[in-house]
Amino acid sequence: MNKFLLKLLLLIGCVLHGSEPTPGSESSRTSGIGTAEIRYPLQAFDSVTVAIYQQADLSSSQRISDIGTISLPLVGEVKIAGMTTSEAQRAIASAYIDQEYLVSPIVTVYIDSFTAQTVTVLGEVSGSGQIILPDGVQEMPIQEIIAKAGDFSGIARSTDVRIERRLPGKDEPEIFIVDVKKIIESTKNNEAIETFMVRPGDYIFVPRRAF
């Protein structure tokens, strides 16, 4: 079947079936981990399901590639990493519209599973190494990360914890020095103090006290 005929058949199908969702369809129900409202930015190696209303042959489940793309029937590669599910739905719909396969597709993207997001904690903690963040979590207070690493050792300099964060397009990491001891003490005393939010990929180093 040539490309022109395939396009024509798909267009006829859209006209016959209509373009509006019915109650209980993929676009109107909430299912799995992902919904249209989730604000989590999709990551490489997340597993997703792409459902196109009344176009079962175009729906698929797959893992986002290391370069942030998924491969869709007819239109090929579409980059969705860094997008929310709502943004990904619009990008996929645009791909089918731009290539004239569908007139007004109703696309739903579900997150089936998250890729593991980690931070690395080194230095004077009881359990150094990688800390896996909960599914879908994109930042966590530094005191909680330290707790997950087994808390500070007895010789830690908790007032000068160093965080390195690498940003896309930059050769040098961004450096933060955080007084975690002050944050922990203020939390215990119910004092209002802004914490430092750790992000996936951050490197945390806890130095040793000078004697």
Contacts in CASP RR format, 6 or more apart in sequence:
PFRMAT RR
TARGET T0000
AUTHOR 0000-0000-0000
METHOD contacts of the structure
MODEL  1
MNKFLLKLLLLIGCVLHGSEPTPGSESSRTSGIGTAEIRYPLQAFDSVTV
AIYQQADLSSSQRISDIGTISLPLVGEVKIAGMTTSEAQRAIASAYIDQE
YLVSPIVTVYIDSFTAQTVTVLGEVSGSGQIILPDGVQEMPIQEIIAKAG
DFSGIARSTDVRIERRLPGKDEPEIFIVDVKKIIESTKNNEAIETFMVRP
GDYIFVPRRAF
6 74 0 8 1.000
6 101 0 8 1.000
7 100 0 8 1.000
7 101 0 8 1.000
10 55 0 8 1.000
10 101 0 8 1.000
10 102 0 8 1.000
11 102 0 8 1.000
11 103 0 8 1.000
13 54 0 8 1.000
14 54 0 8 1.000
14 102 0 8 1.000
14 103 0 8 1.000
14 104 0 8 1.000
14 105 0 8 1.000
15 103 0 8 1.000
17 54 0 8 1.000
18 54 0 8 1.000
19 103 0 8 1.000
19 104 0 8 1.000
19 106 0 8 1.000
20 106 0 8 1.000
21 27 0 8 1.000
21 28 0 8 1.000
21 53 0 8 1.000
21 106 0 8 1.000
22 28 0 8 1.000
25 53 0 8 1.000
25 106 0 8 1.000
26 51 0 8 1.000
26 53 0 8 1.000
26 106 0 8 1.000
26 108 0 8 1.000
27 51 0 8 1.000
27 53 0 8 1.000
27 106 0 8 1.000
27 107 0 8 1.000
27 108 0 8 1.000
31 110 0 8 1.000
32 110 0 8 1.000
32 111 0 8 1.000
32 112 0 8 1.000
33 110 0 8 1.000
33 111 0 8 1.000
33 112 0 8 1.000
33 113 0 8 1.000
33 114 0 8 1.000
33 135 0 8 1.000
34 85 0 8 1.000
34 109 0 8 1.000
34 110 0 8 1.000
34 111 0 8 1.000
35 85 0 8 1.000
35 110 0 8 1.000
36 85 0 8 1.000
36 86 0 8 1.000
36 89 0 8 1.000
36 108 0 8 1.000
37 86 0 8 1.000
38 84 0 8 1.000
38 85 0 8 1.000
38 111 0 8 1.000
39 84 0 8 1.000
40 84 0 8 1.000
40 85 0 8 1.000
40 111 0 8 1.000
40 114 0 8 1.000
40 136 0 8 1.000
40 138 0 8 1.000
41 81 0 8 1.000
41 82 0 8 1.000
41 83 0 8 1.000
41 84 0 8 1.000
41 138 0 8 1.000
42 48 0 8 1.000
42 64 0 8 1.000
42 68 0 8 1.000
42 80 0 8 1.000
42 81 0 8 1.000
42 82 0 8 1.000
42 83 0 8 1.000
42 84 0 8 1.000
42 85 0 8 1.000
42 88 0 8 1.000
42 111 0 8 1.000
43 64 0 8 1.000
43 81 0 8 1.000
43 82 0 8 1.000
43 114 0 8 1.000
43 115 0 8 1.000
43 117 0 8 1.000
44 64 0 8 1.000
44 65 0 8 1.000
44 66 0 8 1.000
44 67 0 8 1.000
44 68 0 8 1.000
44 81 0 8 1.000
44 115 0 8 1.000
45 63 0 8 1.000
45 64 0 8 1.000
45 66 0 8 1.000
45 115 0 8 1.000
46 63 0 8 1.000
46 64 0 8 1.000
46 111 0 8 1.000
46 113 0 8 1.000
46 114 0 8 1.000
46 115 0 8 1.000
47 61 0 8 1.000
47 62 0 8 1.000
47 63 0 8 1.000
47 64 0 8 1.000
47 111 0 8 1.000
47 112 0 8 1.000
47 113 0 8 1.000
48 61 0 8 1.000
48 62 0 8 1.000
48 63 0 8 1.000
48 64 0 8 1.000
48 70 0 8 1.000
48 80 0 8 1.000
48 88 0 8 1.000
48 109 0 8 1.000
48 110 0 8 1.000
48 111 0 8 1.000
48 112 0 8 1.000
49 59 0 8 1.000
49 60 0 8 1.000
49 61 0 8 1.000
49 109 0 8 1.000
49 110 0 8 1.000
49 112 0 8 1.000
50 59 0 8 1.000
50 60 0 8 1.000
50 61 0 8 1.000
50 62 0 8 1.000
50 70 0 8 1.000
50 72 0 8 1.000
50 92 0 8 1.000
50 107 0 8 1.000
50 108 0 8 1.000
50 109 0 8 1.000
51 59 0 8 1.000
51 107 0 8 1.000
51 108 0 8 1.000
51 109 0 8 1.000
51 110 0 8 1.000
52 58 0 8 1.000
52 59 0 8 1.000
52 92 0 8 1.000
52 96 0 8 1.000
52 102 0 8 1.000
52 105 0 8 1.000
52 106 0 8 1.000
52 107 0 8 1.000
52 108 0 8 1.000
53 105 0 8 1.000
53 106 0 8 1.000
53 107 0 8 1.000
53 108 0 8 1.000
54 106 0 8 1.000
55 102 0 8 1.000
55 105 0 8 1.000
57 73 0 8 1.000
58 72 0 8 1.000
58 73 0 8 1.000
58 74 0 8 1.000
58 96 0 8 1.000
60 70 0 8 1.000
60 72 0 8 1.000
60 73 0 8 1.000
61 112 0 8 1.000
62 70 0 8 1.000
62 71 0 8 1.000
64 70 0 8 1.000
64 80 0 8 1.000
64 81 0 8 1.000
65 71 0 8 1.000
67 79 0 8 1.000
67 81 0 8 1.000
68 79 0 8 1.000
68 80 0 8 1.000
68 81 0 8 1.000
68 82 0 8 1.000
69 77 0 8 1.000
69 78 0 8 1.000
69 79 0 8 1.000
69 80 0 8 1.000
69 81 0 8 1.000
70 77 0 8 1.000
70 78 0 8 1.000
70 80 0 8 1.000
71 77 0 8 1.000
72 78 0 8 1.000
72 92 0 8 1.000
72 95 0 8 1.000
74 96 0 8 1.000
74 99 0 8 1.000
74 101 0 8 1.000
75 95 0 8 1.000
75 96 0 8 1.000
75 99 0 8 1.000
75 101 0 8 1.000
76 95 0 8 1.000
78 91 0 8 1.000
78 92 0 8 1.000
78 95 0 8 1.000
79 91 0 8 1.000
80 87 0 8 1.000
80 88 0 8 1.000
80 91 0 8 1.000
80 92 0 8 1.000
80 109 0 8 1.000
83 91 0 8 1.000
85 109 0 8 1.000
85 110 0 8 1.000
85 111 0 8 1.000
88 109 0 8 1.000
89 107 0 8 1.000
89 108 0 8 1.000
89 109 0 8 1.000
90 107 0 8 1.000
92 105 0 8 1.000
92 107 0 8 1.000
92 109 0 8 1.000
93 102 0 8 1.000
93 104 0 8 1.000
93 105 0 8 1.000
93 106 0 8 1.000
93 107 0 8 1.000
96 102 0 8 1.000
96 105 0 8 1.000
97 103 0 8 1.000
97 104 0 8 1.000
97 105 0 8 1.000
113 135 0 8 1.000
114 135 0 8 1.000
114 136 0 8 1.000
116 132 0 8 1.000
116 133 0 8 1.000
117 132 0 8 1.000
117 133 0 8 1.000
117 136 0 8 1.000
117 137 0 8 1.000
117 138 0 8 1.000
117 200 0 8 1.000
117 201 0 8 1.000
118 130 0 8 1.000
118 131 0 8 1.000
118 132 0 8 1.000
118 133 0 8 1.000
118 200 0 8 1.000
118 201 0 8 1.000
119 130 0 8 1.000
119 131 0 8 1.000
119 133 0 8 1.000
119 140 0 8 1.000
119 145 0 8 1.000
119 198 0 8 1.000
119 199 0 8 1.000
119 200 0 8 1.000
119 201 0 8 1.000
119 202 0 8 1.000
119 203 0 8 1.000
119 204 0 8 1.000
120 129 0 8 1.000
120 130 0 8 1.000
120 131 0 8 1.000
120 201 0 8 1.000
120 202 0 8 1.000
120 203 0 8 1.000
120 204 0 8 1.000
121 127 0 8 1.000
121 128 0 8 1.000
121 129 0 8 1.000
121 130 0 8 1.000
121 131 0 8 1.000
121 145 0 8 1.000
121 146 0 8 1.000
121 149 0 8 1.000
121 204 0 8 1.000
121 206 0 8 1.000
122 128 0 8 1.000
122 129 0 8 1.000
122 203 0 8 1.000
122 204 0 8 1.000
122 205 0 8 1.000
122 206 0 8 1.000
123 156 0 8 1.000
123 205 0 8 1.000
123 206 0 8 1.000
123 207 0 8 1.000
123 208 0 8 1.000
124 152 0 8 1.000
124 153 0 8 1.000
124 154 0 8 1.000
124 155 0 8 1.000
124 156 0 8 1.000
124 157 0 8 1.000
124 206 0 8 1.000
124 207 0 8 1.000
124 208 0 8 1.000
125 146 0 8 1.000
125 149 0 8 1.000
125 150 0 8 1.000
125 151 0 8 1.000
125 152 0 8 1.000
125 153 0 8 1.000
125 156 0 8 1.000
125 206 0 8 1.000
126 149 0 8 1.000
126 150 0 8 1.000
126 151 0 8 1.000
126 152 0 8 1.000
126 153 0 8 1.000
127 149 0 8 1.000
127 150 0 8 1.000
128 149 0 8 1.000
129 149 0 8 1.000
131 145 0 8 1.000
131 148 0 8 1.000
131 149 0 8 1.000
133 140 0 8 1.000
133 200 0 8 1.000
138 199 0 8 1.000
138 200 0 8 1.000
139 197 0 8 1.000
139 198 0 8 1.000
139 199 0 8 1.000
140 197 0 8 1.000
140 198 0 8 1.000
141 183 0 8 1.000
141 195 0 8 1.000
141 196 0 8 1.000
141 197 0 8 1.000
141 198 0 8 1.000
142 161 0 8 1.000
142 163 0 8 1.000
142 178 0 8 1.000
142 180 0 8 1.000
142 183 0 8 1.000
142 195 0 8 1.000
142 196 0 8 1.000
142 197 0 8 1.000
142 198 0 8 1.000
142 204 0 8 1.000
143 180 0 8 1.000
143 183 0 8 1.000
143 184 0 8 1.000
143 187 0 8 1.000
143 195 0 8 1.000
145 198 0 8 1.000
145 204 0 8 1.000
146 152 0 8 1.000
146 158 0 8 1.000
146 161 0 8 1.000
146 180 0 8 1.000
146 204 0 8 1.000
146 206 0 8 1.000
152 158 0 8 1.000
152 180 0 8 1.000
152 206 0 8 1.000
153 206 0 8 1.000
155 208 0 8 1.000
155 209 0 8 1.000
156 206 0 8 1.000
156 207 0 8 1.000
156 208 0 8 1.000
156 209 0 8 1.000
157 206 0 8 1.000
157 207 0 8 1.000
157 208 0 8 1.000
157 209 0 8 1.000
157 210 0 8 1.000
158 179 0 8 1.000
158 180 0 8 1.000
158 181 0 8 1.000
158 184 0 8 1.000
158 206 0 8 1.000
159 179 0 8 1.000
159 180 0 8 1.000
159 181 0 8 1.000
159 182 0 8 1.000
160 177 0 8 1.000
160 179 0 8 1.000
160 207 0 8 1.000
161 177 0 8 1.000
161 178 0 8 1.000
161 179 0 8 1.000
161 180 0 8 1.000
161 204 0 8 1.000
161 205 0 8 1.000
161 206 0 8 1.000
161 207 0 8 1.000
162 175 0 8 1.000
162 176 0 8 1.000
162 177 0 8 1.000
162 178 0 8 1.000
162 204 0 8 1.000
162 205 0 8 1.000
162 206 0 8 1.000
162 207 0 8 1.000
163 175 0 8 1.000
163 176 0 8 1.000
163 177 0 8 1.000
163 178 0 8 1.000
163 196 0 8 1.000
163 198 0 8 1.000
163 202 0 8 1.000
163 203 0 8 1.000
163 204 0 8 1.000
163 205 0 8 1.000
164 173 0 8 1.000
164 174 0 8 1.000
164 175 0 8 1.000
164 202 0 8 1.000
164 203 0 8 1.000
164 205 0 8 1.000
165 173 0 8 1.000
165 174 0 8 1.000
165 175 0 8 1.000
165 176 0 8 1.000
165 199 0 8 1.000
165 201 0 8 1.000
165 202 0 8 1.000
165 203 0 8 1.000
166 173 0 8 1.000
166 174 0 8 1.000
166 201 0 8 1.000
167 173 0 8 1.000
167 174 0 8 1.000
173 203 0 8 1.000
176 196 0 8 1.000
178 196 0 8 1.000
180 196 0 8 1.000
182 193 0 8 1.000
183 193 0 8 1.000
183 195 0 8 1.000
183 196 0 8 1.000
186 192 0 8 1.000
186 193 0 8 1.000
187 193 0 8 1.000
187 195 0 8 1.000
198 204 0 8 1.000
END
